[in-house]
């Protein structure tokens, strides 16, 4: 359980290890692939990720068209597109299932519960998943490399309104 929350840890929204490691490896590749291809063993060493795990991830990234492999001596991997054109959401989707905040299975026309209705919080968690995807789709590898993420985080309007209401009341 998460302390004080009454929730089990597995209920929290999490990005899988596959997704996190793939993004870490792709950012590393973007940083180091200017002059020559980058070997997975170099990425594994720098990012402290198992080489065999990286091989599995890069097979998926290659199939998705995000990286190109270069064979032979001095071979390795290159980005298939520039770092400014490669979105974090593409990387995660290439190696993993989409990030979902709902516990529900696919709904179809009926609903996600046994009685074929939506659970009470389904729309809330579904929209959270949509917002996470929209954010990750707005971020490129170049943004991560240049640490251009802070301006994307905007205070929610409700929080801003409650802050100004509290200020007016004091």
Buried (B, 14 or more C-beta within 10 A) or exposed (E): EEEEEEEEEEEEEEBEEBBBBBBBBBBBBBBBBEEEBBBBEBBBEBEEBEEEBBEBBBEBBBEBEBBBBBEEEEEBBBBBBEBEEBBBBBBBBBBBEEBBBBEBEEBEEEBBEEEEEBBEEBEEBBEBBEEBBEBBBEBBBBBBBEEEEEEEEEEEEEEEEEEEEEEEEE
